[in-house]
Amino acid sequence: MVQVLAAAGRSCTVVTGGERGCWYAEYGGDVHHVPALKVQVVDTTGCGDVFHGAYAASIALGDGVSTAVQVATVAAGLKATQPGGRRGIPDRATAQRVLAEA
């Protein structure tokens, strides 16, 4: 699916799959899989928003797509450990620390 969606005009395509992680491809490149963070899921409300926000922030800070996808995956996973849409949203330092420990 990622290869089909990764058409001209899109520099990167990411498809998220919840507990299965996500798949991404930069235009013209191979499809890569990033597994989900293994956590005790409490509530997935807001996880997609957290993923997209963390991804966008990483790109804006100059990270490459691979790093941005990994940070976003960890951030969304950490959010899932808390109830509600806002509790559990990690800051960048926390997401990077957990990513480094994974």
Secondary structure by P-SEA (a helix, b strand, c coil): cccccccccccbbbbbbcccccccccccbbbbbbbccccccccccaaaaaaaaaaaaaaaacccaaaaaaaaaaaaaaaacccccccccccaaaaaaaaaac
